[in-house]
Amino acid sequence: MENLARLLFFVGLMFMLIAAGLYLLSRFHLPLGRLPGDIRIEGENFTFYFPLATSLLLSILLTLLLNGIARLKK
């Protein structure tokens, strides 16, 4: 039970850090979500939005960050 509590604590902490990072990024007016390569289709009654380029960029940055942390722990 203690392991589950610890896991949930760290997952919650990660979500809080991600939310804080996104909030700070929005304060600096970075174009995340409006990059070239993000797909947006607007019709009369619907809007389809898929942030492909933003997802790829964030994935690369998080991979580099987590690999760096893992190497520091060794």
Order of alpha helices (4+ residues) and beta strands (2+ residues): alpha-beta-beta-alpha
